[in-house]
Each structure stands twice: as C-alpha cells, then as structure tokens.
C-alpha cells in the first residue's frame, strides 16, 4: 500500500523545479508509505511515490518503476492479488523478472497486452498512473469498487493527480477555493460524493474508470471511461440467475470467498484481521483460520459504554476459532482526544463518526501487523443494512396513507410526541419486546413518512440530513440536491438499495473511512468481500438467498455457522459508532461550541446561524437529537480550520 502523486505540466518548468514540487507534494502523504520514497521527472512530467512495503521488500520493489522494455513507467498504490498467476502466464510468453513484486508484473502485462486491455485481468485494489513513452500519454486507473482513492485536476497550467487531496495544496498556483455547490451533497451524505471534491477544479476518478491525458495536453480535463461497472454486472446477473439449490449457493459462495481470502493472505509482512464479532468480520476470520495451522492475529476495539461495545462478542468468537486475539478497550477520553485529529487525517470534510473507532483499531493493529483483512462489503452485497430489511415493508404500509396523513405522522414523530410512551413501555416490558434506540427510530419514522416514492425512501434513509435548504447560505442548485443512481431494470426495491449502496455509500463513505484511518498509521487493509469476482457471483443469487425471514446475509450466516455456533453470532446489528449525541451534551461541548458559534457561522458565510443555533439548543436540552446534522457542520468547520484557513 502506498501513496502516489504526479504532475504533467504544460508550462515551462525546468526539471529541478518540477522535482522540487513533486517532492514537496509527496511529503504531504508520507504517512501512506514510511518504507521508501521515490521521485522521477522527465521533461514536463513528474512522478512521486511513498512506499509501504508489503510484497517484495527488496529494492526491486522501488517506485516509480520502469518496465523491462523501457516503454512504461508507473506509480502504483494497491495490490494485485493474482499477480503470481499473471506472472506465470507472462513467463511462458517470454517475460523475465528482476524481483517478485506485483508492480513489475503489471508493467510486463502492459508490455504484452497494453494498459487498458490488461485491466480486466487484474484482481485487486489499485489506483495507479502509468506513463507510455511511445504514445506519450499518461493514464490514470482506479479499481472496480473504489477501494483505493485517486484524485485529479487542473492547477494553473498543470494536470495533477494524487492519492489524497493534500498534495494539491502544495502545487504552485493552487487556489483553495471551496466548491460551495457540493455543500448540499456533503450535508446530505456526510461526505462529498464522486466525482466531486471540496475543492473547485479537483475531482475523484470514479471506481472502475480510467482516463488518458496526452503529453500535449491543452488544459481541458479529459473524460474518464469505464472498464467495469456494477450496472453491467447486474444486467448480466438478472438475465442469467444462479440455477442451483440454496445448498449449492452456500458451497459456491464459501469456495469463492475462501479463494479471495487466500489471495489476500499473500504478504511478506505480518498480517491479521479485524474482528468485531459481527457476521462479516467473523466469516472472514473463520475462513482465514481454516486455511492456517498457526493462530490468526485478530483485533477488536471496545468501549466503556456497553451500548457501543461488541468486544465481548468478538472475544467469544476468537476463543472458539482459536485466534491470537487483542482487544483495546478505548476510554471515552481516548475517543474524545482522537476527534480533533480527524480533520487532519480526512483532508476533505467527512462526517461518519465511525471514523474514530476505525482509526483507533487501525492504530492498535499496526503495533502488531502491517496488513489486516476486514469484513467491508458484506452489507452492501448480501443485504445487511437495516434499511434493506425493513424499508420495503415500512414503505408498503406507509404508502397506503394519504400524503396529508403521512405528513402529520412525520410531524408528530419528528417532535418526539410518542417518545415518553415508548420509553415508558421500555421500562416495564420484557427485554425482547423493548424498542432499542426509540428516539432514533421515531426520527426514522418521520423521515420515511415524508418520502414521495420508494426511491425517495432510500435517499432519505441513506442521508445524514435529508432537508438541507434551510441550513445553507447559498441556494441549492438542482443538480446538487442529491446524487442518487438510476434504478436498473429488473431490480426489486431491496436490490436497488443494495445496488445504490454499493456504488455510492460504499466508495464515498465506507472505503474512504477505512483508507484514511488505516493509511494514517501505515496499515494496509484488504477486503475479501470486495473481491469483484465474488460480487459478480453474488449478484446472480436470488434475493431470498441473501434476505430470508427478516434476516440479512443468509448465505454468509450459513457459512459461518459451520465454524462458529449460531448463539455467538445471532444478535441485533449494533454498527460501529459512538455516542456522539451524548458526548455533544457533555465532554465534547467545549470543543463544539466555538465551531458552532453564531459569529463564526456568520463570518464564514457557509451555513445559516439561526437554524443551526436552534438545533444546538434543542440538542443540548435533549428536546431533540440533532447529532447527525450537527456533526456534519462540526466536521466541516474543523476541516475548514485545518485546511482552508492557513
């Protein structure tokens, strides 16, 4: 795992000044690669690379790397898991190799088949830039699911790319101009969705896409092209469904996931796995341990607040599997102290509060291993989010009521009119009948009751802040009101939500969270459930193989039950969050108050002070829970202080 950056200048920069610019930009992502540093310039082109050595720890893995024939030069961030298979194929075709890195195999593949034709052969997570000396072109590529980030844009007369946004701030001529038009999207989703970024003129390369920039670049940003899309996968899968039995599907899924895990355990450094005790991380860990004779290293983060602590469940799974387990029970103080660092680690506004435990568990794991496998991707592919399970039924019932009645329900639920009744029932009812998180559920009811369609239900349920107009100083442009994908033909409501979460929520939130948190401490995280071949197969399965009798991830559960007793697994989904609502009323109040001060909001000119101050007052007095909306504004202002006010 690494960090990359580069410049293609159309100006008259001399070689030394270009080298200095690349080196300075590269310094901003040194945390992504502490083991090696490489810079290369030629004419108006400069490449920079920071290396976290995982495969081939020798100097033969140094980058930027030149192909044997001298045609291609690459800076690469990621892993090609099937590189040994490709190497054997290329050796038969006459290619020789100096070392045993996947990067060298990629370059030989380009020599043999070309850059774009090679992409379907690569199985892994990757973001790279490759210079073709013969064609005089620069090609940027990002992996199919968007596991690894890649940003690009125009700065002055230069085309610039990097693994993170911070290197752009080091390029002469960069204007730190905030893209105000994307603020509605940020408030809605808690992130800035692709292809946008917080900076004007800088963009995210979409997952499964590439773009080509000629050496005589005229300053216009090129259009990216896709080499893989989930919509095409879904189209093929829905027209050619899996025809075997459910037992056949379980066996085939286990075989494919086991293979994906085996490939991701190839490393020349110590590795382990994250283990939360949930289905996804447990099935990955179980299949890892089944392939090894020595104990797998496993890591869990726990919290003092038992409502957010799954460490006991993870420890029980670890004991049963026989892993070498480490639990860090983070104190509330440790979590509070990590929050101000989030604005530095996430160099774009990012408001998913699970970034904090993700960072803490990554920091703890890095003390023992360099690579960790995770369970990311299971919810999106196999139907694990609560909205996948409950939203269709909720909407079926609510949509029977006239719109006026739904609005009245929303008004009452939004104001917690029934909160006292529900909490009273919880105090006297048996535990199995108690409503967990009643205030949050009432607010979700309010969100659902306002929906206009099934698609609008998903939009609202996946939003941090469904209504953003009143919070912004500038009016919301229609094109930036929401960023929801088209509904592919042949998909049910539930399947559409899974599809939308895979191409939007996962790359823009989940994978950004994991990449920044782990790479901040130079830990490589690999996700077997993100294997594109496994995902393509999973989409061919009937929905009832994934969601059955109100429970999601059916096939994964039945694989896991072969290795772990179901009583260790079957419990309500907890998620991976923090009690931000309570902390904002207590230990984080002094940190939050200046960020939400009326004079500060007025001065910055992004958000309307009056509604935000009203939300803050209502939250502090526990009249309503506004922590999602407030957290988005807090993280934006913390980011603003870190990156845009220097």
Protein Blocks (a to p, Z undefined) as FASTA:
>chain_A
ZZddddddfbfcdfklmmmmmmmmmmmmmmmomkbccdddehjaccddddddfbhpbfkl
pccdddfkomaccddedddfklmmmmmmmmmnopacfblcfklmmmmmmmmnopklmmmm
pgcddddddddfklopacddddfkomagcddddehjaccddfbfklmmmpghiacdddfk
lmmmmmmnopacdfbdfbehiacddehiacdddfklghiacddddfbdfklmmmmmmmmc
cfbdfklmmmmmmmmmmmmmmmmmgccbdcddddehpaklmmmmmmmmmmpcbdcddddd
ddfblmlccklmmmmmmmmnopacddddddfklmmmmmmmmmmmmmcdcfbfklmmmmmm
mmmmmmmmmbdcdfehjlmmnopafklmmmmmmmmmmmmpcfklmmmmmmmmmnommmmm
mmmmmmmmcfklpcehkllmmmmmmmmmmpcbfklmmmmmmpfblblklmpmbdcdfklm
bccddddehiafklmmmmmmmmmmmmmmmmmmmmmmmmmnopacddfklpmklmmmmmmp
cfklmpgghiahklmmmmmmmmocfklmmccdebjcdffklmmmmmmmmmmmmmmgfklm
mmnomacfklmmmmmmmmmnomaccklmmmmmmmmmmmmmmmmmZZ
